Amino acid sequence: MQSFRVLSSRERNLHILIIEYFLMDVFEEFREKMHITRKWIYLNHAAIGPLPTDTFIELSEGIMEKTLHGAANIDLNAIDEKYVKMQKIGRKILGTTREETIFFPQYTQLGMLPILDGLDFKSGGNVVITDMEFTQNSFPFQVFARKTHRELKVIRSIDGKIPWENFEKAIDDETRVVGLSHVQFANGFKTDLRAVAALCHDHGAFLLVDAIQSLGTLNFRAHDWDVDAVVAGGYKWLLGPFNTGIGYIAPHHLDKIDPTMAGWMTDQDYLNMTHHPYNPVFGAKRLQGHINPSLFTLYSSIKLLTNVGLRDIETKIRSLTNHIVKRAEEMELKVASPREAHERGAIVKVDIDNAEMGVKFLKSHNVSVSLRNGGIRLAPHAYNTLEEIDKTMDLIGEFLRIKK
Ligand SMILES: Cc1ncc(COP(=O)(O)O)c(C=O)c1O
């Protein structure tokens, strides 16, 4: 059997330097395709991801086609083929080899709803969410619990994290569904999905993950982590247009899912538009509801990310976010995100006095960030640079000096 020697920290650093050297070109190419970098230091991907050039062109061509030709050139037969092509690339972002597990909701919530509606959960019991969720990932579970007469349990966070024992206390044999963001929108707290999925399954619960704040930033492994379902809008870290998204449902749920949102294009005989019994296609596509060409515009964005490589994107983003944390600590600012990189996604929140004015000050210097709960949320993608982080942190320092 082969044995491995643990690398010394000097060797590890050298290793990272070599990887960074060879990856430089890839990230430079990525940056080239992000037109936004010509005007902005853009650290706001947790709000909206800008479009890469190729996606912009594809989207514009679609608008032109509809404007000039309407339905004249539409080939309904080609839609199936395009859908499968999307599924094939989509599975790379989600970490599965099975394309039939992938579908494309128009936004996060529109993926979540047919899953909640379409699975035959055992009656009664409870539904679990956390108090860190963005409202879009909280309200649907609140309504679902109320309408299906289940108890709603809200796991409490402490200091911007959810302690593991709080998951263990909340999820029990009565839990039917757990709704959880992989990375929390406000401060980037990241949950170990493999561990939560195992806990859920020990109790027979279904884990529905909102991954809008993580897909496109890291090497997501839906299959290996054994999550039941994943949904994400495409307009943030996936750098896709509005009204695009992606979803996953684990293979063993595929034949059980039966959503009310039955769309004409998810019928096996979709070219037959006269009355006939609905016979849904096999796989996650039946969660689709609606298919139109704008759904396919997510393709170029995903292709760009998969060409760069999700592992490398994850490494690069980690070096950027680690740098933010380091600079903030040197400046004696309060970092409201987890310090440990494995507990943090691509988001770092830094709390400062007058954060609202601080965000405006940064904007006046062409730096785009968001204000969240009295702090500045910095959310870099892999095409951002360490120099941009330094410039931003210097500007925050300058703002604080002026404000004194
Ligand atoms: C965690 C999370 N879920 C969902 C959304 C948005 O959901 P939708 O795509 O349904 O608009 C956001 C947007 O900020 C978010 O941060």
The ligand as an SDF file (V2000), in Angstrom:
LIG
                    3D

 16 16  0  0  0  0  0  0  0  0999 V2000
  -29.9650   32.6060    0.6640 C   0  0  0  0  0  0  0  0  0  0  0  0
  -30.7920   33.2230   -0.4140 C   0  0  0  0  0  0  0  0  0  0  0  0
  -31.8200   32.5360   -0.9170 N   0  0  0  0  0  0  0  0  0  0  0  0
  -32.5810   33.0400   -1.9330 C   0  0  0  0  0  0  0  0  0  0  0  0
  -32.3210   34.2840   -2.4570 C   0  0  0  0  0  0  0  0  0  0  0  0
  -33.1460   34.8170   -3.5640 C   0  0  0  0  0  0  0  0  0  0  0  0
  -34.0890   33.8790   -3.9570 O   0  0  0  0  0  0  0  0  0  0  0  0
  -34.8100   33.9490   -5.3880 P   0  0  0  0  0  0  0  0  0  0  0  0
  -33.8190   33.4060   -6.3800 O   0  0  0  0  0  0  0  0  0  0  0  0
  -35.9740   33.0360   -5.2220 O   0  0  0  0  0  0  0  0  0  0  0  0
  -35.1690   35.3570   -5.6410 O   0  0  0  0  0  0  0  0  0  0  0  0
  -31.2710   35.0500   -1.9520 C   0  0  0  0  0  0  0  0  0  0  0  0
  -31.0060   36.4110   -2.4610 C   0  0  0  0  0  0  0  0  0  0  0  0
  -30.3570   37.2300   -1.8880 O   0  0  0  0  0  0  0  0  0  0  0  0
  -30.4820   34.4980   -0.9050 C   0  0  0  0  0  0  0  0  0  0  0  0
  -29.4450   35.1720   -0.3960 O   0  0  0  0  0  0  0  0  0  0  0  0
  1  2  1  0
  2  3  1  0
  2 15  2  0
  3  4  2  0
  4  5  1  0
  5  6  1  0
  5 12  2  0
  6  7  1  0
  7  8  1  0
  8  9  2  0
  8 10  1  0
  8 11  1  0
 12 13  1  0
 12 15  1  0
 13 14  2  0
 15 16  1  0
M  END
$$$$
